[in-house]
Amino acid sequence: MKMTFRWFGSKDDTVTLDQIRQIPGITGVVGMLTDIPAGEVWSEERIRELVVEVNSYGLELEVIESVNVHEDIKLGLSTRDKYIEN
């Protein structure tokens, strides 16, 4: 089992990566990109930036969570396919 800590990002979390790395046993974070609107593509560059930021504190980005799902997908609207492709 890997011990991780949920982290909302440097703009949205009052707990810093420096503080997280001081917690005994924690080796990584569960991260997210909350600044990207639902239905928008998460670019590889933006994900890479998050990985580099987390790694710079000696931690691993173990899991991505809270991927925003567009309302059109949730409601089964005909426009959902556009967002599913993203």
C-alpha positions, 0 to 999 in steps of 0.5 A: 500500500502506498501512503498518499495525501489528497492535494488540490493544487498550489492555488486551491489548497492551504496545505503545501507540498512542503508540508505534505512531504513532512508527514511520516509515511507519505510518499505521494499525492492524489492530485487534480487539475481543478482549473480546467473546466468540465469537458475541456481536454487535459493537455499532456503538458499541463499534466506534466507540469503537475508531475514536475511540481509534485516531484520537485518536493520528493513526492510522486503523483500517484493518482489523478482524481476529480476529473470533471465530467461535463453535464452533457455526458451526465444528462445523455444529451446528443452533444455528449459525444464531443465531450466523450472524445475529449 
